[in-house]
Amino acid sequence: MNFHAVQAIYKFEMARMFRTAVQSIVAPVLSTSLYFVIFGAAIGSRITEIDGVSYGAFIVPGLMMLAIMTESISNSSFAIYFPKFTGTIFEVLSAPVSYPEVVLGYVGAAATKSIIIGSIILITASFFVDLNIAHPFAVATFLVLTSVSFCLFGFILGIWADGWEKLTIVPILVIMPLTFLGGTFYSISMLPEAWQTISLFNPVVYLISGMRWAFYENADVSVALSLAMTLAFLIACLLVVRWIFKTGYRLRS
């Protein structure tokens, strides 16, 4: 393992976060605060509790997942697409660096950013609601697994994209709707029975449900199933990334 190469890529990507601190850190925190003001205050005044948890506190896990997923995809997709756009990716590919080292550098930095943002959002939420985390280790586990999984997914998206507009197609048209329909602001048990069944085909449901269980021991699906789905998505992304580097898909041309 060439740790010097991994460290170089990692440091370069982390430095970019601090150069764009307003976009990378301030914007997600501001958006989360607005969600608390709008949903926590306006809707929370009408829905006082869900499963014994105040509505403001209930939406915290969903808001964390919403921010983590969108930021993970955005950070990692841009990180690999920009070198493709400028042509500097060929310098990386021609260097004595293996593909696991390239992935570890880019995805590791993007995941670190997402974990930092998720932690900041959790701290921000504590100013709006009283938080009592039932399983801190489980929260950390889902936070790390979700960050790494969606950073890998964003990495794949960045390689697949052949134009700037394609970087936003999947996050806006796929991930965002799935997140809002995945129980971010409600429990799927509140839906009609038919819609509850349909919601189970939404993979985001399992992520949010697992995180919500870690906070309050309330879940729409089994926490074991949530963990299994998260790991399955992680493994699937790793296999796709391995295939991309093995075949050189959209990297060598």
C-alpha positions in Angstrom: 0.0 0.0 0.0 1.4 3.4 -1.1 0.4 5.5 1.9 2.2 8.5 0.5 0.0 8.5 -2.6 -3.2 8.0 -0.5 -2.1 10.8 1.9 -1.4 13.2 -1.0 -4.8 12.7 -2.6 -6.5 12.9 0.8 -4.8 16.1 1.8 -5.5 17.7 -1.5 -9.2 17.0 -1.3 -9.5 18.0 2.4 -7.7 21.3 1.6 -10.4 21.9 -1.0 -13.1 21.7 1.6 -11.5 24.4 3.7 -11.0 26.6 0.7 -14.8 26.3 0.0 -15.9 26.3 3.6 -19.1 28.4 2.9 -20.3 25.9 0.3 -19.0 22.8 2.1 -19.9 23.5 5.7 -22.0 26.6 6.2 -24.6 25.8 3.5 -25.6 22.4 4.9 -25.9 23.7 8.4 -28.0 26.7 7.2 -30.3 24.4 5.3 -30.7 22.1 8.3 -31.5 25.1 10.5 -34.2 26.2 8.0 -35.7 22.7 8.0 -36.0 22.9 11.8 -37.6 26.3 11.7 -40.0 25.3 8.9 -40.8 21.7 9.7 -40.0 21.6 13.4 -41.9 24.8 14.3 -44.7 24.9 11.8 -45.5 21.2 11.5 -44.3 20.4 15.0 -47.0 22.7 16.4 -49.6 20.4 14.8 -47.8 17.1 15.3 -46.5 17.1 18.8 -45.2 13.5 19.1 -44.5 10.4 16.9 -44.0 7.2 18.7 -43.4 9.1 22.0 -40.7 11.3 20.5 -41.3 15.1 19.9 -41.6 15.9 16.2 -38.6 18.2 16.3 -36.4 15.5 17.7 -38.0 12.8 15.4 -36.8 14.5 12.2 -33.2 14.8 13.3 -32.0 11.4 12.1 -33.7 11.9 8.7 -32.2 15.4 8.3 -28.8 14.0 9.1 -29.2 11.3 6.5 -30.5 13.8 3.9 -27.4 16.0 4.4 -25.0 13.1 4.5 -26.3 11.4 1.3 -26.4 14.6 -0.7 -23.1 15.9 0.5 -21.4 12.5 0.0 -22.5 12.2 -3.6 -21.7 15.9 -4.4 -18.2 15.8 -2.8 -17.0 12.5 -4.3 -18.5 13.0 -7.7 -17.0 16.4 -8.2 -13.6 15.1 -6.8 -13.2 12.5 -9.5 -15.0 14.4 -12.3 -12.9 17.5 -12.1 -9.6 15.7 -12.8 -11.4 14.0 -15.8 -12.5 17.4 -17.0 -9.1 19.0 -16.8 -7.2 15.9 -17.9 -5.1 15.6 -14.7 -6.7 12.1 -14.1 -4.2 10.7 -16.6 -1.4 11.8 -14.3 -3.0 9.8 -11.4 -3.6 6.8 -13.6 0.0 6.8 -15.0 1.5 7.2 -11.5 2.6 4.1 -9.5 -0.7 4.1 -7.6 -3.1 1.2 -7.5 -6.8 1.7 -7.9 -7.6 0.8 -4.3 -5.2 3.6 -3.3 -6.9 6.1 -5.6 -10.3 5.1 -4.3 -9.1 5.3 -0.7 -7.7 8.8 -1.2 -10.7 10.3 -3.0 -13.5 8.4 -1.2 -11.7 8.7 2.2 -11.6 12.4 2.0 -15.2 12.8 0.8 -16.4 10.5 3.6 -14.4 12.5 6.1 -16.2 15.6 4.9 -19.6 14.0 5.2 -18.9 12.7 8.7 -17.8 16.2 9.7 -20.9 17.7 8.3 -23.1 15.0 9.9 -21.5 15.7 13.3 -21.9 19.5 12.8 -25.6 19.0 11.9 -26.1 16.9 15.1 -24.6 19.6 17.2 -26.8 22.2 15.4 -29.9 20.1 16.1 -29.1 20.1 19.8 -29.7 23.8 19.9 -33.2 23.3 18.6 -34.4 20.1 20.4 -33.4 18.0 23.3 -31.5 14.9 22.1 -31.1 11.7 24.0 -29.2 9.2 21.9 -30.0 5.6 22.9 -27.1 4.0 21.0 -24.2 6.3 20.2 -22.1 3.5 18.7 -24.9 2.6 16.4 -25.3 6.2 15.3 -21.5 6.3 14.5 -21.8 3.0 12.6 -24.6 4.2 10.4 -23.0 7.6 10.0 -19.7 6.0 8.7 -21.3 3.3 6.6 -23.7 5.7 4.9 -21.0 8.2 4.3 -18.7 5.7 2.7 -21.4 4.0 0.7 -22.7 7.2 -0.9 -19.2 8.6 -1.4 -18.5 5.4 -3.4 -21.8 5.9 -5.3 -20.8 9.5 -6.0 -17.4 8.3 -7.2 -19.2 6.1 -9.7 -21.4 8.9 -10.7 -18.5 11.2 -11.3 -16.8 8.7 -13.6 -20.0 8.0 -15.5 -20.8 11.6 -16.0 -19.5 13.1 -19.3 -20.9 16.6 -18.6 -21.5 18.9 -15.6 -25.2 18.6 -15.9 -25.1 14.9 -15.4 -23.5 15.4 -11.9 -26.8 16.8 -10.7 -29.3 14.5 -12.5 -29.1 11.6 -10.1 -29.0 13.7 -6.8 -31.9 15.9 -7.8 -34.1 13.5 -9.7 -33.4 10.3 -7.8 -31.8 10.7 -4.4 -33.7 13.8 -3.2 -37.2 12.4 -4.0 -36.3 9.0 -2.4 -35.0 10.8 0.7 -38.2 12.8 1.1 -40.3 9.8 0.5 -38.2 7.6 2.7 -39.5 8.8 6.1 -37.3 11.8 6.7 -40.2 13.9 8.1 -42.6 11.1 9.0 -42.9 7.5 10.0 -44.1 5.2 7.2 -46.5 3.6 9.7 -48.5 6.8 9.3 -49.2 6.0 5.6 -52.0 3.9 4.2 -51.2 0.2 4.2 -50.7 0.1 0.4 -48.2 3.0 0.6 -46.4 1.3 3.5 -45.7 -1.7 1.2 -44.6 0.5 -1.6 -42.2 2.4 0.7 -40.4 -0.8 1.5 -39.0 -0.7 -2.0 -37.3 2.6 -1.2 -33.8 1.8 -0.1 -33.5 5.1 1.8 -36.2 3.9 4.2 -33.8 1.4 5.6 -31.0 3.9 6.2 -33.3 6.5 7.9 -35.0 3.8 9.9 -31.7 2.4 11.1 -30.4 5.8 12.2 -33.7 6.6 13.9 -33.5 3.3 15.9 -30.0 4.3 17.0 -31.4 7.5 18.3 -34.7 6.5 19.9 -35.1 2.7 19.5 -38.0 3.4 17.2 -37.8 2.0 13.7 -40.1 1.3 10.7 -38.1 -1.8 9.8 -35.8 -4.2 11.7 -32.4 -2.6 12.6 -30.7 -5.8 11.4 -32.4 -5.4 8.0 -31.4 -1.8 7.9 -27.7 -2.7 8.6 -27.8 -5.5 6.0 -29.2 -3.2 3.3 -26.6 -0.6 4.0 -23.8 -3.2 3.8 -25.3 -4.7 0.6 -25.3 -1.2 -1.0 -21.7 -0.7 0.1 -20.5 -4.0 -1.3 -22.4 -3.4 -4.6 -20.6 0.0 -5.0 -17.2 -1.5 -4.3 -17.8 -4.2 -6.9 -18.8 -1.5 -9.5 -15.7 0.6 -8.7 -13.5 -2.5 -9.0 -15.1 -3.2 -12.5 -14.6 0.4 -13.5 -10.8 0.3 -12.8 -10.4 -3.2 -14.2 -12.0 -2.2 -17.6 -11.0 1.5 -17.6 -14.6 2.5 -18.2 -14.6 6.3 -19.1 -11.2 6.7 -17.5 -8.8 5.7 -20.3 -10.7 7.4 -23.1 
